[in-house]
C-alpha cells in the first residue's frame, strides 16, 4: 500500500489529536459542610483555598449546607447570617446546597438572601415553592474548569420533619419537598451524558446517602453533610465524603480524568489547623468579633458542663421559671458540646441556644409522657434509639429484641396523676402525637432564662444522665 505525503500527514495529525484528547487532567473539589457560622476558622480556610488555586486552574469550592446557626457573631447581627455569606464570597465559593438550618430565620429571610446576598450558585432539586418570598433554586448547575465540565446537583433532607427538613414548621409554609433520593436519580439521568464529572451536594445525612448510592451509581462523587460525620468511603463505585462539622476540616477530592473519562477519585479530610491564617481574612473576622454586647461577661460556671449537663441546665431553668414539676429538653437543641469552668459571656449562651426558642408547658399523665418518649425513641431517624429527651426526672426505657421501646418506667412519678410539664417549644410544636391538656408557649426566651440563671450566681452543672435504656429481650 502506497502512502502519499498528504496521507501520512493526516495520519500523524489524527494520532496527535487523539493523544491530545486523551491526555490526563486532574480536577480538585474543595468542600465544607455544616460550618454553623464558625467564621473564626475562615483565615485558615482562605489560605487552604488560595494554596490549591495556585497549583491548578481546575478547582471548585463547594459547601453541602448549614452555613449558619451556631455562632452569635453570625446569627445575632442586624442581617442575620450575612457575615458568613460575605466571607464565603471573598474566599470564592462556586456552588452550595441548602441545609435545614438555612431556613432557621424563616423562608422570607432566606429568599431575600438568595435574591440579593448570595454571590454563588445555590442548588436544591427537591424544594418547590408556592410563595412569593422564596424562589425555587436551580436543581443543578454545570460549571467548567480547565476544559472539564462538572455537574453539581443539590438535595436536602426530608427525613426528620413532616416531609420537610428538620426545623420549625412555620418556616416551611408554602413550600413542598420532594423525595430527595428520587430527585437525585432524576437529575443524574438528565446530566450524566452532558458532563465529564457528576457531583451530588447532599444534605440528607450519610445514612441516607448510602441508601441512595446503593441504587444510583452514576454520580462520581457525593459530598455530604447534616450528620456531622467523617466520611471517606466508596459505595457501589461512588466516592462518599463528609468533613465533620464547624469547619474543623476541609475536604479535598482529587478526580483524575483521561480525556473525558474519570480514571480515579481520591479523597482526604485535612484539618483546618494545618494551614496558617490569612492576615487579611483574619482582620475581616476580627471586625465581626468586636461586638461589645456579645462580648460582655454574664456569669461563671463552677465546673465544666458536658452536653448532658447543659441539657440538665436548660431543664432546671425551665422548671424554675414555669414552676413545672417535670421538665424535658431535646438533646439536639443543645448546640455546644460543653462549657468550660470559668467566665461565660453573652455570645456563649447564644451559641448554646441559637434558635430563639421558648419554654412551653402542658399537663400530662405518666402514660402520656410514656407515649411521647416511646414515639421519640422509635423514630426511624438519627434522633431515635437514644436518650434524646433529657430530664431531671428519672426514667428507664425498656426495649425489645429489635431495639424498639416497649415501655417506660418512672420510679418517682405516680401513675394516673396529672403533672405540669415544661419542654422546649420546638418539641411542643413539632413532635407528632403528643397528648396533653392546657398547653401553651411561654413568653420568655430560653436564652433570657439562662441569663437569669447566670446572674443568680455561679452555676454548678449537673452532668448526670437520669435516663437509662435497658433491653428486656
N, C-alpha and C positions, 0 to 999 in steps of 0.2 A: 504494500500500500504506500502510495506516494503522498507526502505532506508538502503543501506549499508553505512558503514563509508566512503567509497570511493565516493559514490554518494553525500553524504552530503558535503564532502569537495569540490567537483566540483561545487555544487550549491553555496556554500559560496564564493568560488573564483570568480565565474561568477558574483555574486552580487557585490562583491568588485570591479571587473573590470569595470562594468557598472557605479558604483558610481564614480570611478576614472575618467572615460572618461567624465562624465557629471559635473565634478567639475567646479566652476566658475573661470573665469580668466578675467583680465582687461588689455586691450591694450590702451596705451596713444599715440596719434599722436600730436606732437607739430608742428605748422605751421606758416609760414610767407608768405607774398605776397607783391609785389610792393615795395620792400625795396629801390629801386632807389639809391643805393650806400651809404645809411646812416650808415656807419661803426661806427660813433660816439656812436651808441647805442648797439654795439656788446658786450661791457663789461657786460651790464645788461643781454643781451641775453645769454651769456656764463654762467652766474650764474643761470638763469632760467633752462637751459637745464641740467646743472650738478645736480641741486637740484632734478629734476624729475628722472634722471637716478640713483640717489642714492636710490630711493624708489622702483624701479622695473626694471627688465631687458626687459620688453615688452614696449619699447619706440621707436618711429620713429620720425625723424625730417625732415620735407619736406618744399618745397617752391613752390608757384604757379606762379612764373615768374616775370620778370622785376627787375633784380638784380642790374643793373647799369643805368646810365643816370640820373643825379640829384645831384652829388657831385663831385666837381672838383678834390678832393683828390683821387677819384677813376677813374674819366673819363679822367684826363689830364696827367696821368703818362705815362712813356715810353711804357709799355704794358697795354693798356687801359683796365680797368675792373678787372685787376688781383688782386688788393688789397682785394676786397670783396670776390672773389673766394677763395683766400688763407685763409682768416679768416673763411669762411664757412667750409673749410676742418678742421681747428683747432677745431671749435665748434662741428663738426661731423655730417653734413647733410647727409642724406641717399639717398634722391631722390628729383629731381626738375623737373618742367615743363619749357618749353620755353615760354617767353613773347615776345611781339613785340619789346621791347627795347633791347632785346638780339641781334637784328640784326642792331642796330644803327651804329656800327662801321664797318659794311659790313659783308657779309656771309663768306668771306675768313678769317676774324679775328675770327668770331665765330667758324668756322670749326677748326681752329688751336687751339682755346681754348678747344674745345671738345676733340680733339685728345691728347693734352699734358698737360692741366692745370686742368680741372675739375677732382676731385677725388671722385665723387659720381655719381649715376645713373641719366641720363637725359632722360626723356620720352616725346615723342610727336608723336601721332598716325596719324596726318593729314598733315605732310610735306613729300614731295617726292623730292629728289634731283637728278638732271641730270648733276651735276658739280663735278669736282674732288676736289674742295676746301671745300665742305661741305658734310659730310656723313650723311645718314639718321639716326636719333636717333632711339632707340628702341620704339615700340608702348607702351610697358608696361614692368614692372619688377615685379617679385614675390620675396618678402623678408619674412623671418621668424624671429619672435621674441618670445622666450619662448614657442615654440610649436605652435604659431599662424601664419598661412600663410596669408600674406597680398598682394593683387594685387593692383598695382599703375599704373594707366593709365594717359597719358598726352594729352591735346589738346590745340591748340592755336587759337585765333580769326582770322576770315577772313572777318569780317563784316565792317571794316572801309576803307579797301583798295580795289583795283580792284581784288577781290577774293584772296587777300593776307592780312597779318596783316597790321596794320597802320604803316607808315614809308615811307622812300624814296623808290621809285620803283626800283632804281638801286640795292638796297640790296637784291632783290628777283629774279634777273635774273637767269634763270636756275633752279628755284625752283617752284614747284606747290603745292598748298594747297588744300586738300580735305575738304569736308564739316565736320567741327569738331563734330557736333552732330551725324551725321551718323557714323563717326568713333568711337565715344564714345559708340554707340549702338553695333557696330560690336565687339569691344573689350569686352564689357560686356557679349556678347554671348559666346565668346571664353573663358573667365576667370571665370565666376561665379561658375562653378562646380569644379574648380581647387583650389579655395582659400576659406579661412574662412571669410575674410573681403575684400570687394572690394571698392576701393577709386578712385575717379577721381580728378586729379590735373588739374583744368581748368583755362585757361587764356582767356575765352570768355567774361566775364562780368556777373554780377549777373542776368541781364535781360535775357540773352541767357541761362544761367544755369537753370533758372526756366522754360524756354521753353522746354529744354531737359528733365528735371525731371518730367514734366507733362506727358511724354510718355515713360520714361525709369526709372523703379523703382528697377532695380537690383543692383544699387550702394547703399552701406551702408552710405557712406559719400561723399560729393562733396566739396572739398577745392578750393575756387575760388579766383580770382584776376581780375585785369585790370580796374575795375570801381571805385576803391578806396572807397569802402563802408564798413560799419559794417553789417555783415550778420550772423544771428543766427536764422534759421528758418527750418521748416520741410516741404518739398514739396513731396507729394504723398509717404510718408514713408521714404524719404532720407533726412539726415541732410545736409543742405546747409550752408556753412560758408564763411566768408571773414573777414580779420582783418585790414581793412582800408588801410593805406599806410605808407611808410617811417619808418617802424619798430617801430611804436608807440605802437604796441601791439604784443603779441604772442598768437596765437590761441591754445587752449587746448581741444582736443576731447578725451573723455573717452568712450571706447567701451567695454561693459560688455558682455562676452560670457559664455554660459553654454555648455560645450563640444565644438562643432564646430558651434553652432548656436548663432547669435547675439541676445542678450536679450534687450539691450538698448544702446542708443547713447546720450551722453550729451556733450554740447559744451560751452565754455566760452572764451571771449576775455579778456585777462589780460593785463593791461597797463605795459609797459616795465619798467616804473618808480617804480613799486612795488618791484624791485629787486636791491640789492646792486651791484655795478660794481665789476667784477672780476679784480684783480690787474694786473695779467699777460696779460690779454686781453687789459686792458686799456693802458699798456705800449706799446703793439704792435700797437694799434690805434694811439697813440701819435707820434710814429715814422713816420707814414704816414702824419700826420698833421704838421710835422716840415719842411714844404716846404717854403723856403724863398720867392720864386717868387709868389706863390699863396697867401701868407700872406701879401704881400705888399699892403698898402692902396693906393687908386687911387683918391678918392674924397669924397664928402659928399652929403647927402640928407637933404634938409632944413626941410622937414616934411615927415611923414610916407607915403609910396606909397601903395595903395591897388593893387590887381591883375589887376583891370581895369586901375589904374594909371600907372602900369608898362607896360601894353599893349599900352597905350597912349604914353608912353615914347619911346617905340620901333617905333611907328608911327612918332613921332617928329624927331627921329634920322634918319630914312629912308628919310623923306621929306627933311631934311636939306642936307643930303649927295647927294641925287639924283636930287634935285631941282624939284621934282614932285609936283603936285597940290593937289592930293588926295592920302591918304595912308590907308592901311588896314593891321591889324595884327591879326592872328588867336589866339583865346583865349587859345587853348590847347598848344600853343607854349610858354606860359608864365609859367615857371616851379616853380616859388615861389609864395606863397600866398600874400606876402607883403615884403617890405624892410623898416626897421625902420629908423627914422630920425637919422642922425649921420654919422660916417665914413663908407665908403663902400670899401671893399677890392677886389682884383682880383678874388679870389675864389667865391665871391658872384655873380659876373657877369657871371662867367662860370656856376654856379648853376642855374642862371636865364635863360641862353640860352646855354644848353649843347650839341646842335646838330651841331655845326659848320655851322650854316645857313648863307645865304647871303640874301641881298635885291635883288629883281627883279623889273623891270619896264616894263610897257606896256602902250599903248594908248587905251583908252576906252571911249565910249559914256556913258551917264547915263543909256541908255537902256541896254547896255552890263553889266554895274555894277549891274543893277537891276536883270538881269538874273543870275549873279553869286551869289548874295545874296539870291535870292529865291531858287536856286538849293541847296545851303548850308543849308538853313533853313529847307527845305523839305526833307533832307536826313533822311532815316529810321535808324539813328544811335544816339548815346548819344550826338553827337555834333549838331544834328538837333534840331529845335524847340527852339533855344535860340539866344541871341545876341552874335554871335560867331566871326564874323569878325569885330573887334574893329576899329573904325575910329574917327578922329577928325572932319571929315565932317559929319554933322548931317544927319541922315536918319531915316525913320519910316517904319517898316514892317507891312503891313496890312494882317490880317489873316481871314479866313472864319470860319464857324461854326465847321468845322472839325479840326481847328487849323493849317491849311496849309497856307503858304504865297501865296497871290494872287496879291500883288502889293508892290512896294517900292517907297516911296516918298523922294525926295531930295530937301529940301527947299532952298538950296543955290546954286544948280547946274542948268545950263541951258540945257534943252533938245536939243539934236542934236549936241551939241558942243563936240569936242574930248578933253579929259583931259589926262594928263600924270599921271599915277597911279603907286604908289610904293606898293609892297606887299612882303611877305616872299617868298623865293624860294621854300619852301615846298608847299605852296598853289599854286604857279605858275606851279610847275612841276606835282603836284598830283591831283589838283581839276579837275574834268571831266567837259567838256562842256564849258570851258572858251572861250570867243570870244574877240579878241583884235588884234591890229597891233603893229609892232615894239617892240616885246617883247624880253627881254634879262635879263640875270642874271649878277648882278654887281660883281666886283672882291672882294671888301672888305667884310670881315666877319661882321656879325651883332655885335658880341662882340667887335670888334675894333671900330665900330661906337659908341657903348655905352661908351667905354673907352674915346673916344674923347669928348662925352657929359660931362662926369665927369670932365675932365681936363679943360673944359671951365669955370667951376665954380660950386657953389652949385646948385644941381638940386632941383627944386620946382615942384614936380609931380602934374599933373592934374588928380584928381580922378573922374572926371565927366564922366558918360556914355552918349555919344552923340547919341547912337542908342536906339530906343524905339520900342515896339511892341504894336499894337492896333488891337483889334478884330472888324470886321465890319459885323458880322453875323446878 
